[in-house]
Amino acid sequence: MPDPLRTRWPHILIALILLIILSPTPTPKPLMDAIEGATMSLQSHDIPAALSYLGTIAEFEPALVNSYNFAVELAEGDRNYDWLRENLPRAEELTGAPSISSCTRWLLEFQTEPKKIALDYLTGSELNCPILLEEIEAYLVDQFDHADPEDVYPLIEMLIQIDENPELELRYALALAATEPELALPWIEKVDVPGNPQSHLLDSLVVIITSPETDSSIKSAQIGRKFAESNYWELARISFAKALDIEPEYTEARAYYGLSLDMSGKDGGKELERAIETAPESAMAHAFMGIHLKNNGELEEARETFESAIELEPDNAGTIAELASIYERLGEIESAKSAYVLAAEIGDNNPVFWALLVDFSLTHELEVDTLGIPAARNAVVLGGGSPDDLAALGYAHLLDDDFVLAERILRYAIVKDPSLAAAYYYLGLLKNLQGDTQGSILSLKQAALLDPGGPYEDLANRTLEKLTP
């Protein structure tokens, strides 16, 4: 809300109260209650409540309808478009025409017809409305995440010409790679600048798009896999759908399409069933179906499906690790341990599988000295000493009662990543075990602060409740 409104509201209410005091008729209690409620709401900056009270005041007595003008101005400053849309017609009826800016009127229309208003604003309007531009940018980003990006391509190109937006340009380049790969190349070149965290993905896309491969379905599937590897599941879904449009019997693309549907919040079960029916020998199709079943809570069915996938491809560490997670959730701890160990051993020195084994050992406090600590060391070495792996190693030594080494490693993890909530949480536990209550409280509070709404905030707060009376 603009600062001038915060200084003006007391004078508005004083004027209202004076009107009531000077009125020859007694002031009804409901009206006084509404004025008191408006005062308290404005003092606490509870704008929705203040708007409700001001509307009540305006409706109560014809002489007080000007409170609607202030309510309209207040709602406009607070960008409360829902209130304006609902109450502006009544306010205009009672007071003539409350003045709201042209920008706000455009914003109100944008809430109900975003695509039309965006197009009108970007193509012909001389209105200077930075807030509307922000709303259009947010709308287009949302279209990338939850709809078909092709539907808003023209709007994106127009917006980028008006207002450079590196995030939107990157999303546009990636979306074009999924839908029109050849058209994506100049946009990828524009956004693939030094320091771009997606440079590896962008470089991989260029290699695929410019490759001599002539089968468009294979190219689209390769692009889809790159998106899947980078967790761009909606774009992966679009790429695999494009591959299947070209070649409907492309089993690998259909399996990936089913997985990408699942991972983008849809249901890929039917596509995965079709992939298995078409190619029952496909370990990938069975593995992706296992993930689908696991995510749906069908653990026994997931176990059987993963076991079938492993029979078809015994050395796939990823599938073995998925089966291990099913054993763990079913309470079959020994089977889970054997599977996690096997996945780590055959996982081509991938630190992810060692990290999974570490997490399993530490979660169950199982063989920490002989299983958890060696696995954590492997994860640190193979992962280049990532802060997450260091924090896990520090926690492993804490559980093994080696407090000195545990603290040294945890502090090193914090130096490498000062925002790592897990390291602060483990350090808080360590300080408590060492009898340093104040140090424990400080570390636990920092862990909670760094992970709002996350598991470490919850764990830290529960521990703090025990430490602080």
C-alpha positions as CSV (number, residue, x, y, z in Angstrom):
1,M,0.0,0.0,0.0
2,P,1.4,3.5,-0.9
3,D,2.8,5.4,2.1
4,P,0.5,8.4,1.6
5,L,-2.5,6.2,2.4
6,R,-1.0,5.2,5.7
7,T,-0.8,8.9,6.7
8,R,-4.2,9.9,5.3
9,W,-6.5,7.3,6.9
10,P,-6.7,8.9,10.4
11,H,-7.9,12.2,8.9
12,I,-10.5,10.3,6.8
13,L,-11.9,8.6,9.9
14,I,-11.8,11.8,12.0
15,A,-13.9,13.4,9.3
16,L,-16.4,10.5,9.5
17,I,-16.6,10.7,13.2
18,L,-17.2,14.5,13.1
19,L,-20.1,13.9,10.7
20,I,-21.6,11.5,13.1
21,I,-21.0,13.8,16.1
22,L,-22.6,16.8,14.3
23,S,-25.6,14.7,13.2
24,P,-28.8,15.6,14.9
25,T,-29.9,12.0,15.1
26,P,-28.4,9.4,17.5
27,T,-25.6,7.3,16.1
28,P,-26.5,3.6,15.9
29,K,-24.2,1.2,17.6
30,P,-23.6,-0.9,14.4
31,L,-22.2,2.2,12.7
32,M,-19.9,3.1,15.6
33,D,-18.8,-0.6,15.7
34,A,-17.9,-0.3,11.9
35,I,-15.9,2.9,12.4
36,E,-14.0,1.3,15.4
37,G,-13.4,-1.8,13.3
38,A,-12.1,0.3,10.4
39,T,-9.8,2.2,12.7
40,M,-8.3,-0.9,14.3
41,S,-7.9,-2.6,10.9
42,L,-6.1,0.3,9.4
43,Q,-3.8,0.6,12.4
44,S,-2.8,-3.0,12.0
45,H,-2.7,-2.7,8.2
46,D,-5.4,-5.4,7.8
47,I,-6.6,-4.0,4.4
48,P,-9.2,-6.6,3.6
49,A,-10.9,-6.1,7.0
50,A,-10.7,-2.3,6.6
51,L,-12.3,-2.4,3.2
52,S,-15.2,-4.5,4.6
53,Y,-15.8,-2.0,7.4
54,L,-15.6,1.0,5.0
55,G,-18.2,-0.6,2.8
56,T,-20.5,-1.1,5.8
57,I,-20.1,2.6,6.7
58,A,-20.9,3.8,3.2
59,E,-24.0,1.6,2.9
60,F,-25.2,2.7,6.4
61,E,-26.0,6.3,5.7
62,P,-26.2,8.4,2.5
63,A,-24.1,11.1,4.0
64,L,-21.2,8.7,4.5
65,V,-20.9,7.3,1.0
66,N,-17.6,9.1,0.4
67,S,-16.0,6.4,2.5
68,Y,-16.4,4.2,-0.6
69,N,-14.1,6.6,-2.4
70,F,-11.4,6.0,0.2
71,A,-12.0,2.3,0.1
72,V,-11.6,2.2,-3.7
73,E,-8.3,4.2,-3.3
74,L,-7.2,1.9,-0.6
75,A,-8.0,-1.3,-2.6
76,E,-6.2,0.2,-5.6
77,G,-3.1,0.9,-3.6
78,D,-3.1,-2.6,-2.1
79,R,-3.8,-4.2,-5.6
80,N,-6.9,-5.9,-4.1
81,Y,-8.5,-6.6,-7.5
82,D,-11.0,-9.1,-6.1
83,W,-12.5,-6.4,-3.9
84,L,-12.5,-3.8,-6.7
85,R,-14.1,-6.2,-9.1
86,E,-16.9,-7.0,-6.6
87,N,-17.5,-3.5,-5.2
88,L,-16.5,-0.9,-7.8
89,P,-19.9,-1.0,-9.6
90,R,-21.7,-0.3,-6.3
91,A,-19.2,2.4,-5.3
92,E,-19.7,4.1,-8.7
93,E,-23.5,3.9,-8.3
94,L,-23.4,5.5,-4.9
95,T,-20.8,8.2,-5.4
96,G,-20.9,9.0,-9.1
97,A,-17.4,7.8,-10.3
98,P,-14.7,7.0,-7.9
99,S,-11.4,7.8,-9.6
100,I,-9.3,4.8,-10.3
101,S,-6.4,5.0,-12.7
102,S,-6.5,3.7,-16.3
103,C,-3.7,1.3,-15.2
104,T,-6.0,-0.2,-12.5
105,R,-8.9,-0.6,-15.0
106,W,-6.6,-2.5,-17.3
107,L,-5.4,-4.6,-14.4
108,L,-9.0,-5.4,-13.5
109,E,-9.8,-6.5,-17.0
110,F,-6.6,-8.5,-17.1
111,Q,-7.8,-10.7,-14.2
112,T,-10.7,-12.0,-16.2
113,E,-9.2,-11.9,-19.8
114,P,-5.5,-12.2,-19.4
115,K,-4.6,-13.2,-22.9
116,K,-6.8,-10.6,-24.6
117,I,-5.7,-7.7,-22.4
118,A,-2.0,-8.8,-22.7
119,L,-2.3,-8.7,-26.5
120,D,-4.1,-5.3,-26.5
121,Y,-1.5,-3.8,-24.2
122,L,1.5,-5.2,-26.0
123,T,0.3,-4.3,-29.5
124,G,-1.3,-0.9,-29.3
125,S,-1.6,0.7,-25.9
126,E,0.3,3.9,-25.1
127,L,-0.5,3.4,-21.4
128,N,2.6,3.2,-19.2
129,C,1.7,0.6,-16.6
130,P,4.7,-1.2,-15.1
131,I,2.5,-3.1,-12.8
132,L,0.5,-4.6,-15.7
133,L,3.7,-5.5,-17.4
134,E,4.8,-7.4,-14.3
135,E,1.4,-9.2,-14.2
136,I,1.7,-10.1,-17.9
137,E,5.2,-11.5,-17.3
138,A,4.0,-13.6,-14.4
139,Y,1.1,-14.9,-16.5
140,L,3.4,-15.9,-19.3
141,V,5.7,-17.7,-16.9
142,D,2.7,-19.5,-15.5
143,Q,1.7,-20.6,-19.0
144,F,5.0,-22.3,-19.4
145,D,4.6,-24.2,-16.2
146,H,0.9,-25.2,-16.4
147,A,-0.3,-24.9,-20.0
148,D,0.8,-25.2,-23.6
149,P,3.5,-22.6,-24.2
150,E,2.9,-22.5,-28.0
151,D,-0.4,-20.7,-27.2
152,V,1.5,-17.6,-25.9
153,Y,4.6,-17.6,-28.2
154,P,3.5,-14.3,-30.0
155,L,2.9,-12.6,-26.7
156,I,6.3,-13.6,-25.4
157,E,8.1,-12.2,-28.5
158,M,6.3,-8.9,-28.2
159,L,7.0,-8.7,-24.5
160,I,10.7,-9.4,-24.9
161,Q,10.9,-6.6,-27.5
162,I,9.4,-4.2,-25.0
163,D,11.1,-5.3,-21.8
164,E,14.2,-7.6,-21.7
165,N,13.6,-10.5,-19.4
166,P,16.4,-13.0,-19.2
167,E,14.2,-15.6,-17.4
168,L,11.4,-15.4,-19.9
169,E,13.9,-15.5,-22.8
170,L,15.4,-18.7,-21.4
171,R,12.0,-20.3,-21.0
172,Y,11.1,-19.3,-24.5
173,A,14.3,-20.8,-25.9
174,L,13.7,-24.0,-24.1
175,A,10.0,-24.1,-25.1
176,L,11.0,-23.6,-28.8
177,A,13.5,-26.5,-28.5
178,A,10.6,-28.7,-27.4
179,T,8.1,-27.6,-30.1
180,E,10.1,-26.1,-33.0
181,P,13.8,-27.1,-32.5
182,E,15.2,-25.4,-35.6
183,L,13.6,-22.1,-34.6
184,A,15.2,-22.4,-31.1
185,L,18.8,-22.1,-32.2
186,P,19.1,-18.2,-32.3
187,W,17.3,-17.9,-29.0
188,I,19.5,-20.5,-27.4
189,E,22.5,-18.6,-28.7
190,K,21.2,-15.4,-27.2
191,V,20.6,-16.8,-23.7
192,D,23.6,-19.2,-23.5
193,V,25.9,-16.6,-21.9
194,P,28.8,-17.2,-19.4
195,G,27.4,-17.9,-16.0
196,N,24.0,-19.2,-17.1
197,P,23.2,-22.1,-14.8
198,Q,21.5,-23.9,-17.7
199,S,24.5,-23.7,-20.1
200,H,25.1,-27.5,-20.0
201,L,21.5,-28.2,-21.0
202,L,21.5,-25.5,-23.7
203,D,24.8,-26.8,-25.1
204,S,23.3,-30.3,-25.2
205,L,20.2,-29.1,-27.0
206,V,22.4,-27.4,-29.7
207,V,24.3,-30.6,-30.2
208,I,21.1,-32.6,-30.7
209,I,19.4,-30.0,-32.9
210,T,22.4,-29.6,-35.2
211,S,23.2,-33.3,-35.4
212,P,23.0,-35.1,-38.7
213,E,20.2,-37.3,-37.4
214,T,17.4,-37.2,-40.0
215,D,14.7,-39.0,-38.0
216,S,12.7,-36.2,-36.3
217,S,11.1,-38.5,-33.8
218,I,14.5,-39.6,-32.5
219,K,15.6,-35.9,-32.2
220,S,12.5,-35.0,-30.3
221,A,13.0,-38.0,-27.9
222,Q,16.6,-37.0,-27.4
223,I,15.6,-33.5,-26.6
224,G,12.9,-34.8,-24.2
225,R,15.5,-36.9,-22.4
226,K,17.6,-33.9,-21.8
227,F,14.6,-32.0,-20.4
228,A,13.8,-34.9,-18.2
229,E,17.4,-35.1,-16.9
230,S,17.1,-31.4,-16.0
231,N,13.6,-31.8,-14.3
232,Y,11.8,-29.8,-17.0
233,W,9.1,-32.3,-17.1
234,E,6.4,-30.3,-18.8
235,L,8.8,-29.6,-21.7
236,A,9.8,-33.2,-21.7
237,R,6.2,-34.2,-22.0
238,I,5.8,-31.9,-25.0
239,S,8.9,-33.3,-26.7
240,F,7.9,-36.9,-26.2
241,A,4.4,-36.2,-27.5
242,K,6.0,-34.7,-30.6
243,A,8.1,-37.8,-31.1
244,L,5.0,-40.0,-30.8
245,D,3.0,-37.8,-33.2
246,I,5.8,-38.6,-35.7
247,E,6.2,-42.3,-34.8
248,P,3.3,-43.8,-32.6
249,E,5.1,-47.1,-32.2
250,Y,8.2,-45.6,-30.6
251,T,8.1,-47.6,-27.3
252,E,10.9,-45.7,-25.5
253,A,9.3,-42.4,-26.3
254,R,6.0,-43.7,-25.0
255,A,7.5,-44.9,-21.8
256,Y,9.2,-41.6,-21.2
257,Y,5.9,-39.8,-22.2
258,G,4.1,-41.8,-19.5
259,L,6.8,-40.9,-16.9
260,S,6.8,-37.2,-17.9
261,L,3.0,-37.1,-17.5
262,D,3.3,-38.4,-14.0
263,M,6.1,-36.1,-13.1
264,S,4.3,-33.0,-14.5
265,G,1.2,-33.7,-12.3
266,K,-0.9,-35.8,-14.7
267,D,-1.6,-39.5,-14.9
268,G,0.8,-41.5,-17.1
269,G,-0.5,-44.9,-16.2
270,K,-2.3,-45.7,-19.4
271,E,0.7,-44.7,-21.5
272,L,3.0,-46.9,-19.5
273,E,0.6,-49.8,-19.7
274,R,0.6,-49.3,-23.5
275,A,4.4,-49.2,-23.6
276,I,4.6,-52.5,-21.7
277,E,2.0,-54.2,-23.9
278,T,3.9,-53.0,-27.0
279,A,7.3,-54.1,-25.7
280,P,7.1,-56.4,-22.7
281,E,10.8,-56.9,-22.9
282,S,11.4,-53.2,-22.2
283,A,13.1,-52.8,-18.7
284,M,12.6,-49.1,-19.0
285,A,8.8,-49.3,-19.4
286,H,8.6,-51.6,-16.4
287,A,10.8,-49.4,-14.3
288,F,8.8,-46.3,-15.1
289,M,5.6,-48.2,-14.3
290,G,7.2,-49.1,-11.0
291,I,7.7,-45.4,-10.2
292,H,4.1,-44.7,-11.2
293,L,2.8,-47.4,-8.8
294,K,5.1,-46.2,-6.0
295,N,3.9,-42.6,-6.3
296,N,0.4,-43.9,-6.1
297,G,1.1,-45.8,-2.9
298,E,0.8,-49.2,-4.5
299,L,3.9,-50.6,-3.0
300,E,3.4,-54.4,-3.4
301,E,2.6,-53.9,-7.1
302,A,5.6,-51.5,-7.4
303,R,7.9,-54.2,-5.9
304,E,6.8,-56.8,-8.4
305,T,7.2,-54.3,-11.3
306,F,10.7,-53.2,-10.3
307,E,11.7,-56.9,-9.8
308,S,10.5,-57.6,-13.4
309,A,12.5,-54.6,-14.6
310,I,15.6,-55.9,-12.8
311,E,15.2,-59.4,-14.3
312,L,15.3,-57.7,-17.8
313,E,18.2,-55.4,-16.9
314,P,20.1,-56.7,-13.8
315,D,22.8,-54.0,-13.8
316,N,20.6,-50.9,-13.7
317,A,21.6,-49.2,-10.5
318,G,18.7,-46.7,-10.7
319,T,16.1,-49.5,-10.8
320,I,17.8,-51.4,-7.9
321,A,17.8,-48.2,-5.8
322,E,14.1,-47.7,-6.5
323,L,13.4,-51.3,-5.4
324,A,15.5,-50.6,-2.3
325,S,13.2,-47.7,-1.4
326,I,10.2,-50.0,-1.8
327,Y,11.7,-52.5,0.6
328,E,12.4,-49.7,3.0
329,R,8.9,-48.4,3.0
330,L,7.6,-52.0,3.4
331,G,9.8,-52.4,6.5
332,E,12.0,-55.0,4.9
333,I,15.2,-53.4,6.2
334,E,17.7,-56.2,5.4
335,S,16.4,-56.4,1.9
336,A,16.6,-52.7,1.5
337,K,20.2,-52.6,2.8
338,S,21.3,-55.2,0.4
339,A,19.7,-53.4,-2.5
340,Y,21.1,-50.0,-1.6
341,V,24.6,-51.5,-1.3
342,L,24.3,-53.3,-4.6
343,A,23.1,-50.0,-6.3
344,A,26.1,-48.1,-4.9
345,E,28.5,-50.8,-5.9
346,I,27.4,-51.1,-9.5
347,G,26.4,-47.4,-10.0
348,D,29.5,-46.4,-12.0
349,N,30.9,-44.3,-9.2
350,N,27.8,-42.2,-9.1
351,P,27.7,-40.3,-5.8
352,V,23.9,-40.3,-5.8
353,F,23.8,-44.0,-5.0
354,W,26.3,-43.7,-2.2
355,A,24.3,-40.8,-0.8
356,L,21.2,-42.9,-0.8
357,L,23.0,-45.6,1.1
358,V,24.2,-43.0,3.6
359,D,20.7,-41.6,4.1
360,F,19.4,-45.2,4.7
361,S,22.1,-46.0,7.3
362,L,21.7,-42.7,9.2
363,T,17.9,-42.7,9.1
364,H,17.8,-46.2,10.7
365,E,21.1,-45.7,12.6
366,L,22.1,-49.0,11.1
367,E,25.8,-50.0,11.0
368,V,26.8,-46.4,11.0
369,D,30.5,-47.1,11.7
370,T,30.9,-49.9,9.1
371,L,28.3,-48.9,6.5
372,G,27.2,-45.2,6.9
373,I,30.6,-43.6,7.4
374,P,32.4,-45.4,4.6
375,A,29.5,-44.7,2.2
376,A,29.5,-41.0,3.3
377,R,33.2,-40.8,2.6
378,N,32.7,-42.3,-0.9
379,A,29.9,-39.8,-1.6
380,V,32.1,-36.9,-0.5
381,V,35.0,-38.0,-2.7
382,L,32.9,-38.9,-5.8
383,G,30.7,-35.8,-5.4
384,G,33.5,-33.3,-5.2
385,G,33.0,-32.5,-1.6
386,S,29.4,-31.1,-1.9
387,P,28.1,-29.4,1.3
388,D,25.2,-31.8,1.5
389,D,27.5,-34.8,1.4
390,L,29.8,-33.2,4.0
391,A,26.8,-32.5,6.3
392,A,25.8,-36.2,6.1
393,L,29.4,-37.3,6.8
394,G,29.5,-35.0,9.8
395,Y,26.2,-36.4,11.1
396,A,27.5,-39.9,10.6
397,H,30.5,-39.1,12.9
398,L,28.1,-37.5,15.4
399,L,26.1,-40.8,15.6
400,D,29.4,-42.6,16.0
401,D,30.2,-40.3,19.0
402,D,33.2,-38.7,17.3
403,F,32.1,-35.2,18.2
404,V,35.4,-33.4,17.4
405,L,35.6,-34.7,13.9
406,A,31.8,-34.3,13.4
407,E,32.0,-30.6,14.4
408,R,35.0,-29.9,12.1
409,I,33.2,-31.5,9.1
410,L,29.9,-29.7,9.8
411,R,31.5,-26.3,10.1
412,Y,33.4,-26.9,6.9
413,A,30.0,-27.8,5.2
414,I,28.6,-24.5,6.5
415,V,31.6,-22.5,5.2
416,K,31.0,-24.0,1.8
417,D,27.2,-23.3,2.0
418,P,26.1,-20.9,4.7
419,S,22.5,-21.6,3.8
420,L,22.6,-25.3,4.4
421,A,19.9,-25.9,7.0
422,A,20.8,-29.6,7.5
423,A,24.4,-28.7,8.7
424,Y,23.0,-26.2,11.3
425,Y,20.5,-28.7,12.5
426,Y,23.1,-31.4,13.0
427,L,25.4,-28.9,14.6
428,G,22.6,-28.0,17.0
429,L,22.2,-31.6,18.0
430,L,25.9,-31.9,18.5
431,K,26.1,-28.8,20.7
432,N,23.3,-30.2,22.8
433,L,25.1,-33.5,23.3
434,Q,28.2,-31.5,24.3
435,G,26.2,-29.7,27.0
436,D,26.4,-26.3,25.1
437,T,22.7,-25.4,25.4
438,Q,23.1,-21.8,24.1
439,G,25.2,-22.9,21.2
440,S,22.6,-25.6,20.4
441,I,19.7,-23.1,20.5
442,L,21.5,-20.7,18.2
443,S,22.3,-23.4,15.6
444,L,18.8,-24.8,15.7
445,K,17.2,-21.4,15.3
446,Q,19.4,-20.8,12.3
447,A,18.3,-24.2,10.8
448,A,14.7,-23.3,11.2
449,L,15.2,-19.9,9.7
450,L,16.9,-21.4,6.6
451,D,14.2,-24.0,5.9
452,P,10.9,-22.2,6.3
453,G,8.1,-24.8,5.9
454,G,10.6,-27.6,5.4
455,P,11.6,-30.6,7.4
456,Y,14.5,-29.0,9.2
457,E,12.4,-26.2,10.4
458,D,10.0,-28.7,11.9
459,L,12.8,-30.9,13.4
460,A,14.7,-27.8,14.8
461,N,11.5,-26.4,16.4
462,R,10.6,-29.7,18.0
463,T,14.1,-29.9,19.5
464,L,14.0,-26.2,20.6
465,E,10.7,-26.9,22.5
466,K,12.6,-29.4,24.6
467,L,15.6,-27.1,25.2
468,T,13.7,-23.9,26.0
469,P,11.1,-23.8,28.9
